[in-house]
């Protein structure tokens, strides 16, 4: 996998960039009341178990941009969840051992920590508008805001895998049909 020529920024810098991109598309950091409907939407669309409210809240206290919510008609209709990871996460990510239901807090980057990877933790929209906004935010994160980082994701559905590969520049990690996906740094695509 190619190495980035960029020096990695810290979690606080990436978080500020993520929040700026999110706000421009109508997303806001989740609050506790947003989590039950967001989890229902994610579980329904991703067709598998998602992280608990307690886990989401715990991680949001460390990474304020980890779960971003989109409202449509005043209701929670979409979410994009992204984890900023320390360099120590590399072995777990590459092996497919990263636990997306209860991520290890030791691997999560905090304010001054350098960020070497990000994990696309969840992406869901319950309406056409919310789906489009979630996809656009994910695209901006991959190709602009977090372009200098390697991105990992576990595709929960065949559609999610297809979108990851065709829209987010991801590729299978271990074998051609793998649902563990990676996208190397997109340094040439970083916005000026």
C-alpha positions in Angstrom: 0.0 0.0 0.0 1.5 3.4 -0.9 2.6 5.6 1.9 1.4 9.2 2.1 3.9 12.0 1.7 1.8 14.1 4.2 2.5 14.4 7.9 -0.6 13.3 9.6 -2.6 15.9 11.5 -3.9 15.4 15.0 -7.4 14.4 15.8 -8.5 17.9 16.8 -7.5 19.2 13.3 -9.3 16.4 11.5 -12.4 16.8 13.7 -12.6 20.5 12.9 -12.4 19.7 9.2 -15.0 17.0 9.5 -17.4 19.2 11.4 -17.0 22.0 8.7 -17.8 19.6 5.9 -20.7 18.1 7.8 -22.3 21.5 8.6 -22.1 22.6 4.9 -24.2 19.5 4.0 -26.7 19.9 6.9 -25.2 17.4 9.3 -24.6 18.0 13.0 -22.9 16.0 15.7 -25.3 13.5 17.3 -26.8 14.1 20.7 -28.1 11.3 23.0 -31.7 11.8 21.7 -30.6 11.2 18.1 -29.1 7.8 18.8 -32.1 5.5 19.0 -33.6 6.6 15.6 -30.1 6.6 14.1 -29.4 3.1 15.3 -32.7 1.9 13.9 -32.0 3.4 10.5 -28.5 2.0 10.4 -29.5 -1.5 11.6 -32.3 -1.6 9.0 -30.2 -0.4 6.1 -27.0 -2.2 6.9 -28.9 -5.4 7.9 -26.7 -6.2 10.9 -26.0 -5.3 14.5 -24.7 -1.8 15.1 -22.8 -0.3 18.1 -24.8 0.3 21.2 -25.9 3.8 22.3 -23.5 3.6 25.2 -20.6 2.9 22.8 -21.6 5.7 20.5 -21.9 8.2 23.4 -18.5 7.1 24.9 -16.8 7.5 21.5 -18.5 10.9 20.9 -17.1 12.2 24.1 -13.6 11.4 22.7 -14.3 12.3 19.0 -17.2 14.8 18.6 -17.4 14.1 14.8 -17.6 10.4 15.2 -21.4 10.3 14.6 -23.0 13.0 12.4 -26.7 13.2 12.0 -28.8 14.4 9.0 -32.4 15.5 9.6 -35.1 15.5 6.9 -38.4 17.1 7.8 -37.1 17.6 11.3 -36.6 13.9 11.9 -33.3 11.9 12.1 -33.1 10.5 8.6 -29.4 9.8 8.1 -26.0 9.3 9.7 -22.3 9.1 8.9 -20.1 7.6 11.5 -16.3 7.8 11.2 -13.6 6.8 13.7 -10.2 8.5 13.7 -7.6 5.9 14.6 -4.1 6.0 16.0 -1.1 4.4 14.1 -1.4 1.4 16.5 -4.6 0.4 14.9 -2.8 -0.8 11.7 -2.4 -4.5 12.6 -6.0 -4.9 13.7 -7.3 -3.1 10.6 -5.2 -5.1 8.1 -6.2 -8.4 9.7 -9.9 -7.6 9.9 -9.7 -7.8 13.7 -10.9 -4.3 14.4 -14.1 -4.6 16.5 -16.7 -2.2 15.0 -19.3 -3.0 17.7 -17.0 -2.1 20.6 -13.9 -0.3 19.3 -10.9 -0.3 21.6 -10.6 3.1 23.1 -6.8 2.6 23.0 -6.9 2.8 19.2 -9.1 5.9 19.1 -7.2 9.2 18.4 -7.9 12.0 20.9 -7.2 15.7 20.5 -3.4 15.9 20.1 -3.0 12.3 19.0 -1.7 11.8 15.4 -4.3 10.1 13.2 -3.0 7.5 10.7 -6.3 5.8 9.6 -9.9 6.3 9.6 -12.7 3.7 9.8 -15.9 4.3 8.0 -18.0 3.1 10.9 -21.5 3.6 9.4 -23.3 5.2 6.6 -27.1 5.2 6.3 -30.0 7.3 5.0 -33.6 6.6 5.4 -34.9 9.0 2.7 -33.6 9.8 -0.7 -32.4 13.2 0.5 -30.7 11.7 3.5 -29.0 9.0 1.5 -27.7 11.5 -1.0 -26.4 13.7 1.8 -24.7 10.8 3.6 -23.0 9.7 0.4 -21.8 13.2 -0.4 -20.4 13.7 3.1 -18.6 10.3 2.8 -17.2 11.3 -0.6 -16.0 14.6 0.8 -14.4 12.8 3.8 -12.6 10.3 1.5 -11.4 12.7 -1.2 -11.0 16.0 0.6 -11.2 16.2 4.4 -9.4 12.9 5.2 -7.8 12.3 1.8 -4.3 11.9 3.3 -5.4 9.0 5.5 -5.9 5.3 4.7 -9.6 4.4 5.1 -10.9 1.0 6.2 -14.4 -0.3 6.3 -16.3 -3.5 6.6 -19.1 -3.6 4.0 -22.2 -4.9 5.7 -24.2 -5.4 2.5 -23.4 -6.1 -1.1 -24.7 -2.7 -2.0 -22.4 -1.1 0.6 -19.5 -3.0 -0.8 -20.3 -1.9 -4.3 -20.6 1.7 -3.2 -17.3 1.5 -1.3 -15.5 0.2 -4.3 -17.2 2.3 -7.0 -17.7 5.6 -5.2 -15.1 5.7 -2.4 -12.1 4.1 -4.2 -12.0 1.1 -1.9 -10.6 -2.4 -2.7 -10.9 -5.8 -1.0 -8.1 -6.4 1.5 -7.7 -10.2 1.8 -9.3 -11.8 -1.2 -11.4 -10.6 -4.2 -14.8 -11.1 -2.5 -13.7 -9.7 0.8 -16.1 -7.4 2.7 -13.0 -5.8 4.5 -12.2 -2.8 2.3 -9.4 -0.4 2.2 -8.7 2.9 0.3 -5.1 4.2 0.4 -4.4 7.9 0.8 -5.9 10.0 -2.0 -3.1 12.7 -1.8 -3.7 13.8 -5.4 -7.3 14.6 -4.6 -6.8 16.8 -1.5 -8.6 20.1 -1.9 -6.3 23.1 -2.0 
